[in-house]
């Protein structure tokens, strides 16, 4: 496709520039999505999630979202943690019902 720019007036050139910028942005998004998918695949092949390798970030729909680190840990089951945000886990509810202080469960 060949376009003779010398025959175009300012309005047509500005429209063409705007169309070109839109197309470049679409291509960039497509390339970013493909790169992200490739990175996720590579991480999985090595037994990791991309979030683990990016320092606590999760990836969803092409956007990177930071993850809150856990602030509390269940001493009876160290794999159970809670960030302190959102719904309280049952082990926190049970401990609070017993009158225990949340600071007991804080991760140092």
Buried (B, 14 or more C-beta within 10 A) or exposed (E): EEEEEEEEEEEEEEEEEEEEEEEEEEEEEEEEEEEBEEBBEEBEEEEEEBBEEBEEBBBEEEEEEEEEEEBBBBEEEEEBBBEBEEEBBEBBEEBEEEEEEBEEBEEE
